[in-house]
Amino acid sequence: MRLRPILRRGDLTNNLLSAILAIGGLLMLAFLGVKLYNFFVSQEEKNAAAFLDSLQAKIDALDETDCVQYPQASPPDFQLSPQGCIVNNTFVLRGVKGWFLAAWNKSDSLNVKPEKCFDKNCLCVCNGAPDKNTCQENGLCRETDRPVFLNFTLAYTNSENYKDNVDDITVYKDNFVESYCTYLISGLMPFNVAKSTEGIAVSYNYGVYNNPNILLFNRISVGGKGGMFSQLRQCPRFLRERDWAG
Amino acid sequence: MKRLGELSSQQIVVIVLALGAFIIAALFLFGVFNNEDLTERELCRLSILERATVPNVAAQAIPIQCTTEKICITADKNFIEKVKDVFTRNPAAIGATKKSDCKQFAGEENVREVKVKIDSNPSHQAETVKAIEREVANAMYDCWVMTGQGKMDIGTPASGSSIEGKLANLAVEEVDLSVSEINPICIVCSRLAFSDALIEADKNLKLLDRLNYNDFMSREVVPRSSLTYLQTFTDESVGAGYGAVSQSEGLNKYIGKDIGDAELAEIKETLRKQFEDKLNEKISGTEITHKDYIDGLTTVKVKNLLDDISRVGYSRDNQLSIVFTQIKVPSINPNDQFWNTFKSGAVVGSLGAVSGPGKIASFFIPGPGWVKALIKIGTIGATSWGLAASAEDTSRKNQALSAAVCGTFQSKNANQQGCSLVKLVNWDFNTINNLCVGGIEGNL
């Protein structure tokens, strides 16, 4: 027969103290754990928000009273009409690896743009190729007061096609990509921003290369798997991909 | 009389200590990193200290809370111009947040403006040149202090796995090491921009061409100190004067130029002067003396070394930055002369490091590979005195010096060695991305 231990006076006080201390310790550990988890999970998102806010602040800070009338100022060769008075500047911003910069305008159909951009012009960063769903679920957007047009170009020109045997990707000779969105890297990236009453143009010409292994911005190769060519091709509405000569 | 169930004094002490610990921990978690009374520099220093002292596994979870200081150097307008400005300003902008004179900082907050006089008065001109030089020197010094004078491990990722073998080979051969293998990590302490108004006003006076940060730092003392900026960086009370520095700079003019027999002879002569007390000593890790090595240099070899340095980008943005960068290095030999050069601090030029007479490490002379790696980082982003218009012409000749220190980090792992530099570089994406391959910490 088992004897029940006799509970003496004072035992409860001792056990209660240990229990309180133990619970307190566990709560502290849990709190620290949550803090650490939040840090890892949201740091990338914080960086993405910081990038987007910086770009928007730069666009807003372009003072339209400083604008220059065409033909003194050459407008970007797309969207903004040469008649507009244009103010422009080039900015360097830190990107977020794996995210894309994209934009949708009021006139775009809801079939192609995220619902958060319903009835708005908006500038977005999306964690993944920027389609309607990715940007709705894993993206951040900021409303802009006028339409935003993105244009990023990259060209490869050589006497023959480049076949990447490791990643099984071919970069065709005289390949040219002009894209509505761009891929962000973890380092600094340049952006040309032009603004007129009719819209905002964010663009950059990444250049013409004859070797796909060259690193753009010391961070991302021109060709190959994960290179800028393949990233720009992920933008669902790229304007055109054609022969450089064409 | 003590009763059963009554709290003993020991229990009371435990409870008080436990409560105290909870309160301190809570204060630390909620208070320190959200305390608006702390300046940004103090926050930065605290976060670096914290990251440097926690175990490696937790270090990456601690954010570096350093925010880049933005300094706009602009022309001081006279009264009439100021009044004119008020009346010609965009009405929509009146009442809005004050816009910085430097368009490089458009849309950015907390920009500090430094106004300098640009006129034909010679005493004003001297003041202006000195004021700009002092801003740069102070920003470098503040960065150096804020980041722990190179004694803190800021959580730099380890260098590439292939680096040890390469570094061993570098001891006897020229540099063939990419910065991506060295993997430096950066904190951008400050960005300095020159306003359009200043550039315009200086077009005829050419005051910006007179800027010479190296000379200023070797001549002027740090506020509230008896040591010059260079002496402070090199931790030496004597012997770090400009004479020693300028010897190293003598080689800079060859970067990006054709090297013929005449240039080769000049370079050899400069190296002989730099190493005159070591000419007959064997180069560490080799069986060859300094003299024989210098005599054996060829135009091809020198050109290869110089080409490696000259492949840098130049800014066109009238903007400079002060960047703290750190690398972790494999084991080092404490008796090595090169190690001794760097462990008390040194100034690194584009082709070598000087921390005092007799302590010269040259990019040309074989030495421990990681010293070459450090000097290579020192060469990234050759910086002109600040005028982008003439950057390409001037930067090759006048590279600003970097402050460097190498050693065992005092903060954490007793076996972890590393090198830290504070560099003045042009603010352009190619330079910064090339320098900060391991990443950029903090808020830009």
Interface residues (C-beta under 8 A of the other chain):
Chain A: R8 R9 G10 L12 T13 N14 L17 L21 G24 M28 F31 K35 L36 F39 F40 Q43 A50 S54 Q56 A57 K58 I59 D60 A61 L62 D63 T65 N89 T90 F91 V92 R94 S186 G187 L188 M189 P190 F217 N218 R219
Chain B: L4 G5 E6 L7 Q11 V14 I15 A18 F22 A25 L29 A58 A61 P63 N90 A93 K99 K103 A106 G107 E108 S180 D317 W427 D428 F429 N430 I432 N433 N434 C436 V437 G439 I440 N443 L444
